[in-house]
Structures are given as structure tokens and as C-alpha cells.
Amino acid sequence: MVVLGRFQPVHKGHALMIQAADSWRTENASEEGLIIAIGSSNQPPSIRNPWSSEERAAMLHAWLDSAGIEATIVTIPDIEDPPRWVSHAEKYHGGAGSIFTTDVGTAELYESSGWPVIMGGLEHRESYEGWRVRATAQMLSTVYDEDAVRSVMGATVPDEVVSYMLAEGSLARLAFMGEGGEPVG
């Protein structure tokens, strides 16, 4: 079973989706492994893609270990060609299995390629949107009080991921990313 996302960064919405996928897989397709596919692995650093695929994989590993979920993590570069996306992605996550998603566009692409699609529900979408999580992280990029960062980020990002970002100093770079204007701070 494949779970696909950009994971910029891994947030609690992703955690809920992965837990739901793993539960569904355990109950309905226990012979399938869980594959987490990190998309946009080739994108240059930007406010939309501030963390490398290696950093996102490390965030996922930190959270998966704490959640007791076993998964294989693969990275997939963008090709900017939706009709060819699934055949491209299969080179990285393997051929037809099943995909668990909360994204209608992803579901349609995979379904049209013959994949069984399991649709999960979105929980707390208003809080767990990637852009919103990144905007919060950017606001905190010049805050050096780790307890304050943990308190605010912990509302939307798993503790293990916040710990990784603090240990690696990967929040600070967001102060210098954005669309024009002045850097944060």
C-alpha cells in the first residue's frame, strides 16, 4: 500500500493519514507492505519546499519509530506531467498495489491507471494544511526559545518532528525564504 505526499514538513494530518492507511492495510491487505512515497524530491529550496527529501525522510523515520509503524520510504522527483505521473511514480514505489490518499486528484490519477484507491478522510484540515504549517514555522524561524517553538509547532506537528527540526536547525532557514520583501526578524 502506497501513501503519497510532499511532507513539507511531516505534520499531524500526515500522521493521521499514515495511521489510517496502516490500520486499513493491517485489516484488509496485511500481505502488502506500507510504502511512503515522498513527492517533489527534486524541487529546489523555496518556502513551498523548504526541506530536502532526505530531511523529510528523516522526519518520517523519527515519527514512524515513535508510532511503531514499519514502512519503506521512497522519494519521487516531479515531472510536471500529470497524465504520466503514475507510470513515473511506479518506477519508485513499485507497480500496481493499492494507494491510500485523502487527495481527490491523486485518487483520480491512480484510479485511471488501474490502481485500487482507498480514500481516507481529512481531519482538522483547517489546521493541518501544509502552507499553514510552513507559515507558522516561518514565523517561528527567529524564535530561539525552544519551549515556545515546541508549544506552538506541537499543535500541528508531531513532537518527534519538532525535535528533529530543532536539533538540525532546519527552522532557521525559513527566515530567509519567501516571495520578495524582507526576511523574517
C-alpha positions as a Markdown table, in Angstrom:
| # | Residue | x | y | z |
|---|---|---|---|---|
| 1 | Met | 0.0 | 0.0 | 0.0 |
| 2 | Val | 1.3 | 3.4 | -1.0 |
| 3 | Val | 0.9 | 6.7 | 0.8 |
| 4 | Leu | 2.0 | 9.7 | -1.2 |
| 5 | Gly | 2.7 | 13.2 | 0.0 |
| 6 | Arg | 5.2 | 16.0 | -0.1 |
| 7 | Phe | 5.6 | 16.0 | 3.7 |
| 8 | Gln | 6.7 | 19.7 | 3.8 |
| 9 | Pro | 7.0 | 19.1 | 6.8 |
| 10 | Val | 5.5 | 16.0 | 8.3 |
| 11 | His | 2.5 | 17.3 | 10.2 |
| 12 | Lys | -0.3 | 15.7 | 12.3 |
| 13 | Gly | -2.5 | 15.5 | 9.2 |
| 14 | His | 0.1 | 13.2 | 7.6 |
| 15 | Ala | 0.4 | 11.2 | 10.8 |
| 16 | Leu | -3.4 | 10.6 | 10.9 |
| 17 | Met | -3.4 | 9.6 | 7.2 |
| 18 | Ile | -0.4 | 7.2 | 7.7 |
| 19 | Gln | -2.0 | 5.7 | 10.8 |
| 20 | Ala | -5.3 | 5.2 | 8.9 |
| 21 | Ala | -3.5 | 3.7 | 5.9 |
| 22 | Asp | -1.6 | 1.3 | 8.2 |
| 23 | Ser | -4.8 | 0.3 | 10.0 |
| 24 | Trp | -6.6 | -0.3 | 6.8 |
| 25 | Arg | -3.7 | -2.3 | 5.4 |
| 26 | Thr | -3.5 | -4.4 | 8.5 |
| 27 | Glu | -7.2 | -5.3 | 8.4 |
| 28 | Asn | -7.7 | -5.7 | 4.7 |
| 29 | Ala | -4.3 | -6.3 | 2.9 |
| 30 | Ser | -1.9 | -7.5 | 5.5 |
| 31 | Glu | 0.3 | -9.1 | 2.8 |
| 32 | Glu | 1.1 | -5.7 | 1.4 |
| 33 | Gly | 3.8 | -3.6 | 2.9 |
| 34 | Leu | 3.4 | 0.1 | 3.6 |
| 35 | Ile | 5.3 | 2.4 | 1.3 |
| 36 | Ile | 5.5 | 6.1 | 2.0 |
| 37 | Ala | 6.4 | 8.0 | -1.2 |
| 38 | Ile | 7.9 | 11.5 | -0.8 |
| 39 | Gly | 7.0 | 13.6 | -3.8 |
| 40 | Ser | 8.7 | 16.6 | -5.2 |
| 41 | Ser | 12.1 | 15.2 | -4.2 |
| 42 | Asn | 13.9 | 17.2 | -6.9 |
| 43 | Gln | 12.5 | 20.7 | -6.1 |
| 44 | Pro | 15.0 | 23.4 | -5.2 |
| 45 | Pro | 14.6 | 25.0 | -1.8 |
| 46 | Ser | 11.8 | 27.5 | -1.5 |
| 47 | Ile | 9.1 | 28.5 | 1.0 |
| 48 | Arg | 6.9 | 25.8 | -0.6 |
| 49 | Asn | 9.7 | 23.2 | -0.5 |
| 50 | Pro | 12.0 | 24.2 | 2.4 |
| 51 | Trp | 13.2 | 20.7 | 3.4 |
| 52 | Ser | 15.1 | 18.3 | 1.2 |
| 53 | Ser | 13.8 | 14.8 | 0.5 |
| 54 | Glu | 16.5 | 13.4 | 2.9 |
| 55 | Glu | 15.3 | 15.7 | 5.7 |
| 56 | Arg | 11.7 | 14.7 | 5.1 |
| 57 | Ala | 12.6 | 11.0 | 5.2 |
| 58 | Ala | 14.4 | 11.6 | 8.5 |
| 59 | Met | 11.3 | 13.4 | 9.9 |
| 60 | Leu | 9.2 | 10.4 | 8.8 |
| 61 | His | 11.6 | 7.9 | 10.3 |
| 62 | Ala | 11.6 | 9.8 | 13.6 |
| 63 | Trp | 7.8 | 9.8 | 13.7 |
| 64 | Leu | 7.3 | 6.2 | 12.4 |
| 65 | Asp | 9.7 | 4.9 | 15.0 |
| 66 | Ser | 7.7 | 6.5 | 17.8 |
| 67 | Ala | 4.4 | 5.3 | 16.3 |
| 68 | Gly | 5.6 | 1.8 | 15.9 |
| 69 | Ile | 4.8 | 1.7 | 12.2 |
| 70 | Glu | 7.0 | -0.1 | 9.8 |
| 71 | Ala | 7.3 | 1.4 | 6.3 |
| 72 | Thr | 9.6 | 1.7 | 3.4 |
| 73 | Ile | 10.3 | 5.3 | 2.4 |
| 74 | Val | 11.0 | 6.2 | -1.3 |
| 75 | Thr | 11.4 | 9.5 | -2.9 |
| 76 | Ile | 9.9 | 10.6 | -6.3 |
| 77 | Pro | 11.0 | 13.5 | -8.4 |
| 78 | Asp | 8.4 | 15.7 | -10.0 |
| 79 | Ile | 7.9 | 15.5 | -13.8 |
| 80 | Glu | 5.2 | 18.2 | -14.1 |
| 81 | Asp | 3.2 | 15.9 | -16.3 |
| 82 | Pro | 0.0 | 14.6 | -14.5 |
| 83 | Pro | -1.1 | 12.1 | -17.2 |
| 84 | Arg | 2.3 | 10.3 | -17.0 |
| 85 | Trp | 2.6 | 10.7 | -13.2 |
| 86 | Val | 1.5 | 7.2 | -12.1 |
| 87 | Ser | 3.8 | 5.3 | -14.6 |
| 88 | His | 6.6 | 7.6 | -13.5 |
| 89 | Ala | 5.9 | 7.0 | -9.8 |
| 90 | Glu | 5.7 | 3.3 | -10.2 |
| 91 | Lys | 9.4 | 3.3 | -11.1 |
| 92 | Tyr | 10.0 | 4.4 | -7.5 |
| 93 | His | 7.2 | 2.9 | -5.4 |
| 94 | Gly | 6.5 | -0.3 | -7.4 |
| 95 | Gly | 3.8 | -1.5 | -9.7 |
| 96 | Ala | 0.1 | -1.7 | -9.1 |
| 97 | Gly | -0.8 | -2.3 | -5.5 |
| 98 | Ser | -3.2 | 0.0 | -3.7 |
| 99 | Ile | -2.9 | 3.6 | -2.7 |
| 100 | Phe | -4.4 | 5.3 | 0.4 |
| 101 | Thr | -5.0 | 9.0 | -0.1 |
| 102 | Thr | -7.0 | 11.9 | 1.0 |
| 103 | Asp | -6.5 | 13.9 | -2.2 |
| 104 | Val | -9.1 | 13.6 | -4.9 |
| 105 | Gly | -6.7 | 14.5 | -7.7 |
| 106 | Thr | -4.3 | 11.7 | -6.7 |
| 107 | Ala | -7.2 | 9.3 | -6.4 |
| 108 | Glu | -8.3 | 10.1 | -9.9 |
| 109 | Leu | -4.8 | 9.7 | -11.4 |
| 110 | Tyr | -4.2 | 6.3 | -9.7 |
| 111 | Glu | -7.7 | 5.0 | -10.4 |
| 112 | Ser | -7.4 | 5.8 | -14.1 |
| 113 | Ser | -4.2 | 3.7 | -14.1 |
| 114 | Gly | -6.0 | 0.7 | -12.6 |
| 115 | Trp | -4.9 | 1.1 | -9.0 |
| 116 | Pro | -7.4 | 0.3 | -6.2 |
| 117 | Val | -7.8 | 3.6 | -4.3 |
| 118 | Ile | -8.7 | 3.8 | -0.6 |
| 119 | Met | -9.9 | 7.3 | 0.2 |
| 120 | Gly | -9.3 | 8.5 | 3.8 |
| 121 | Gly | -11.0 | 11.4 | 5.4 |
| 122 | Leu | -9.4 | 14.8 | 6.1 |
| 123 | Glu | -9.2 | 15.6 | 9.8 |
| 124 | His | -8.7 | 19.1 | 11.1 |
| 125 | Arg | -7.9 | 20.2 | 7.5 |
| 126 | Glu | -8.1 | 23.9 | 8.5 |
| 127 | Ser | -5.2 | 23.4 | 10.9 |
| 128 | Tyr | -3.2 | 20.7 | 9.1 |
| 129 | Glu | -2.8 | 22.4 | 5.7 |
| 130 | Gly | 0.9 | 22.3 | 4.6 |
| 131 | Trp | 1.0 | 26.0 | 3.7 |
| 132 | Arg | -0.4 | 26.9 | 7.1 |
| 133 | Val | 2.1 | 24.7 | 9.0 |
| 134 | Arg | 5.0 | 26.2 | 6.9 |
| 135 | Ala | 3.8 | 29.8 | 7.6 |
| 136 | Thr | 3.8 | 29.0 | 11.3 |
| 137 | Ala | 7.3 | 27.5 | 11.1 |
| 138 | Gln | 8.5 | 30.6 | 9.2 |
| 139 | Met | 7.1 | 32.9 | 11.9 |
| 140 | Leu | 9.0 | 30.8 | 14.5 |
| 141 | Ser | 12.2 | 30.7 | 12.5 |
| 142 | Thr | 13.8 | 33.5 | 14.5 |
| 143 | Val | 12.4 | 32.4 | 17.9 |
| 144 | Tyr | 15.2 | 30.9 | 19.9 |
| 145 | Asp | 13.1 | 29.8 | 22.9 |
| 146 | Glu | 12.8 | 26.0 | 22.2 |
| 147 | Asp | 9.9 | 25.6 | 24.6 |
| 148 | Ala | 8.0 | 28.3 | 22.8 |
| 149 | Val | 8.7 | 26.7 | 19.5 |
| 150 | Arg | 7.6 | 23.3 | 20.8 |
| 151 | Ser | 4.5 | 24.7 | 22.3 |
| 152 | Val | 3.3 | 26.4 | 19.1 |
| 153 | Met | 4.6 | 23.9 | 16.5 |
| 154 | Gly | 3.3 | 21.0 | 18.7 |
| 155 | Ala | -0.3 | 21.9 | 17.9 |
| 156 | Thr | 0.2 | 20.8 | 14.2 |
| 157 | Val | 3.5 | 18.9 | 14.0 |
| 158 | Pro | 4.4 | 15.6 | 15.9 |
| 159 | Asp | 6.8 | 16.1 | 18.8 |
| 160 | Glu | 9.4 | 13.9 | 17.1 |
| 161 | Val | 9.4 | 16.0 | 14.0 |
| 162 | Val | 9.7 | 19.3 | 16.0 |
| 163 | Ser | 12.6 | 17.7 | 17.9 |
| 164 | Tyr | 14.3 | 16.8 | 14.6 |
| 165 | Met | 13.8 | 20.3 | 13.2 |
| 166 | Leu | 15.2 | 21.9 | 16.3 |
| 167 | Ala | 18.2 | 19.5 | 16.6 |
| 168 | Glu | 19.1 | 20.0 | 12.9 |
| 169 | Gly | 18.5 | 23.8 | 12.9 |
| 170 | Ser | 16.2 | 23.4 | 9.9 |
| 171 | Leu | 13.7 | 26.1 | 11.0 |
| 172 | Ala | 16.1 | 29.0 | 10.8 |
| 173 | Arg | 16.4 | 28.8 | 7.1 |
| 174 | Leu | 12.8 | 29.8 | 6.7 |
| 175 | Ala | 13.6 | 33.3 | 7.9 |
| 176 | Phe | 15.3 | 33.9 | 4.5 |
| 177 | Met | 12.8 | 32.2 | 2.3 |
| 178 | Gly | 9.7 | 33.8 | 0.8 |
| 179 | Glu | 8.4 | 35.8 | -2.1 |
| 180 | Gly | 10.2 | 39.1 | -2.0 |
| 181 | Gly | 10.1 | 41.5 | 0.9 |
| 182 | Glu | 12.2 | 41.5 | 3.9 |
| 183 | Pro | 13.5 | 38.3 | 5.7 |
| 184 | Val | 11.7 | 37.4 | 8.9 |
| 185 | Gly | 13.2 | 39.0 | 12.0 |
